[in-house]
């Protein structure tokens, strides 16, 4: 099979397409014929030689302990080395693909969709009628967050660039702030929840737009690990000193929440948005495009 593989060179990591042996599923895994995979920051930040985690495809084989799926089932979820013609995924991290969406749309969901859902529901404890501000509303997580927050009955304000205003409005945002013209941290509005997917504002600046008991959930973080830890320590300190709560968040990948997202899709409350599609041979270009910060919504690698 053909697969994307990172190799080492003097200039750093290089992504190549190579011929590899087809993987064999472990006892708790399913083997997918990949129909689509989507790009995430994990794909260039993690140390894995085989990038790709978001995946959608058809099951061609199952491990000995798998009970919920059979060959021929169309599923989506999180796997290993998804930028390949075949990839394995744990049974507990995949769910049946909704018939109303394509494999490409399904592949766009897992990491970004689960992060948005769990950040709003679990960490933010968002309630109907509350005001939520989503910084980075046109990105992978943001496009899901706008729609999910609206499905919860929240009043949603999205922050994005000028070119993405109409996209964010089309997703259901009640108000859109163009960050090229207005600094949302300087506004007079106060929010019950701030979902920060960008990491480009100080904690003190974000505190200004939170209500007395407001929460700030941060999914976006600086690229340097040292900066992440510094930001985490500052967030913990502020949460101890003030009623406003600051927290970092990493999604928990599980079938139950993938199923919850499926129900939102089936109900017409959530539609995965895709910016660009690349063939497997151009996976490197897809990753570079997302890493450079140019993408809006999700970028997908497709297979014939």
N, C-alpha and C positions, 0 to 999 in steps of 0.2 A: 504494500500500500504506500501511497505518498503521504508525507507528513512534514509539518514545519518543525525544524530543529535549530536550537541555538548552538553555535560553535564559537570558540574563542579565537580572537585575532589580536594583533598589536593595537588595533584601533578600538577594541572592545568586543562586545557580543555581536555576532552576525547571524541573521536568520536565513536558513537555507531550506529548500524543499528537497527531501531525500526519500529514497525507497527504503522502507523498514518492514519488518515482519508484522503481520497482523497481531494485535494483542489478544491474550486469552483472559477471559473474565475470572476473577477469584470467586470464592463461594458465594459472597454477598453482592456480587456485581453483575451488571448486564453489559453486553457488548452491543454497541450501536453502529449501524451504518450511518455516518454523519451526513445530515442533509444541510445543516447550517450551524455556525458557531459565531459568537459575538466577542468583540474586543473589550477588555477591561484593563485598568491600571495594573492589575495583578500580572498581566501578560508580559510586562517589561520590568516590573519591580521584583517579582519572585525569582528565586534562584533555579527554578526548574529548567531542565534542558528542553522539555516539551511543553510549550505554552498552550493556552486555551483551556478555559474552564466552563464557560456557558456553552451548552450544546443542545441540539435538537436532532432527532433522527429516528430510525426504525430499529427495533431490537432484532438482532440476528442470532444471538446465543445468550444463555443465562447461566449463572453459577449454580452450584448444587443446592444452596440454601435459599435461593430466590423463590418466593411464593406468590408475589403480587403481579408479576408480568410474565409474558410468554413471547416467543419469537413472532415478529410481525406487528407488535404493538408500536404505535407512534408515541414517543415520549419526549420530554424536555427536562433539563435540570442542570446539574453540575457534575462534570466528569474530569478526566485527566487527559491532557494532550489532545484537546478537542479540535485543534487545527490539523486534522488528519482525516483520511477517508474512513477510518474506524477508530473508535475510542471506547474505553470502559468507564462506567459510572456506578457508584454504590446504589443499591436498590432504594435505600432510604432517602436519596437525594435526587430522585427523578419522579415525575408525575405524568399521567396521561396528557397528551397535547390536546387542547380544545380544538374541535373540528372547525371552528369559525376563524382560526388564525393559521397562517402559513408556517412552515418550518422556520423561515427566516424571522418572522415575528416572535415565534416561541423562543428561539435562541436568544433573542434580545432581552428576555425577561429575567432569568434567574438572579444573578448577583445584584443588578440595579433594582429590580422589582422587589426582591426580598429586603434589601437595605431600606428602600423607601417605606415599605409596609411596616417593618419592625421598628424603624426609627420613629415614625409617627405614632403608631399604636402602642408599642411596648415602652419605649424610652420617653416619648413625648406625651403619652397618655392623652392624645388629642380627643376632644369631645365636640359634639355638634354645637355649632354657634361660636366656637372659639376662633380667634384670629391667628393664622399661621403665616409666617413669611418664609419663603423658600429661596435661599441664595444659590444661584446656579440652576434656575428653573428650566433652562433649555437643555441641560446635560442629560446624561444617561439616567442618573438617579432622579434628577429634578423633574423630568417629563413624566415619570411614574408617580412621583410625590404629589405633583399638582393634581393629578387625576384621583389618586387615592384619598388625598385630603378632602377633595370635593365630595367623594363618595361617603365620607364620614360626616358630611354636613358642615364642614368648616368654611370660614371666609378666608379665601386664599389670595395672598399677594406674592407674585413671582418677580424675581430680580434676574435680568438678562441683558444682553446687548441689543442695540437697535435692530439688527437684522433678524432677531429671534422674537420680537414682540408679538407678531401675529401668530407664531407657533404657540407661544405660551398662552395667549388668549384663546386659541382654538382648543386647548386642552382643558379649558374651564376656569382659568384664573379670573378672579373678580377684579383684580387690579394688577398692573404690570409696571415695574419701575425699570427704566433704562439706566443702567449703571454708568453709561458714558456721559449722561447728563445730570444725574442725581445720585448722591451718596445716601443709601438707605439708612445708614447709621446716624445721619443728621436730621432725619425727618421727625415729625411730631407724633406720628402714629406709634402706639404701643401694642405689642403682640403677646399672646399667650404662649406661643411656641415659635422658635426660630430654627429652621433646619438649614444648617450651613454645609453645602456640598463643595465649597470652594477653598476655604481656609485662607482667604485674603484679607480678613479683617481681624483686628485685635479683640481679645475678650472684653476689654474695657469698652470698645466701640460698640460691640454687639449688646453689651449690658444696657446701653442707653435706650435701645428700642424694645426691651422686654418690660412687661408689666411687673407689678410687685412680686407675683409668684410665678413669673414666666420661666420657661425652660429653653435652653439652647442645646440642641443635639448636633454634634459635628461629625459628619462623615467624610468631609474633605480635609486633608491635612498637608502640611509642607512635605516636600519630597525627601528631605534629609531626615534620617531617623532621629538625630539629636534634637532637631526642631520639633518633631512629634512629641518626644518625651517632655521637652520644656513646656509645650502647649498643654500637655496632659496634666502636669504638675500645677500649672497656673489655674487650669479649670477646676481641679480638685480643691485648691485653696479657696477659690472664689465661691464654690458651692458650700464650703464650710462657713464662710464669712457672711454670705448674703442669702436671702430667701430664694433668689433666682438660682436655678440649677444649670450647671454646665457639664456636659458629658460627651465622651467620644463613643463611637458605636461601630461595631463590625457585625455584619449579618450572620445569623445562625441558619445554615442551609438545612432545610428539612421539608419533607413531602407535605406535611399539613399546611404549611404556609404557601407552598407552591400551589396547592389545591385551592386555598383561599383566593389567590390571585386568579386562578382559573375561573372561579365563580364570579369575580368582578368582570372578567373578560366576557363571560357568557351573558352576564346581565347588561352588557353594553356600557359599563361604567369605566372600562379601562381598555385602551388600545395601544399596543406597543408602537412607538414611533422610530423610524429608521432613517438615518441621514444618508449613508452610502453603503453600497454592496461591492465586495471585492471577491474575485475567484481565489482559490487556494494558492495559486502561483504568486499572487500579489499580497499575501498575508503580511509581509514585511512593510509594504506601503500602508496597509490598513493600520498597523500598530503605530507607525510613525505619524500618521494623520491624527490619531487619537491622542498620542503622547504630546504632540505639539499644541494641543488645546483648541484645535480648529473645529472639532466635531460638535454637532448638536444632536441630541437624542442618542441613538445607538448606531454603531458601525458593525456590519455583519460580513462574515466570510461565507461564501456560498459554494455549493457543490452541485455538479450536474447530476 
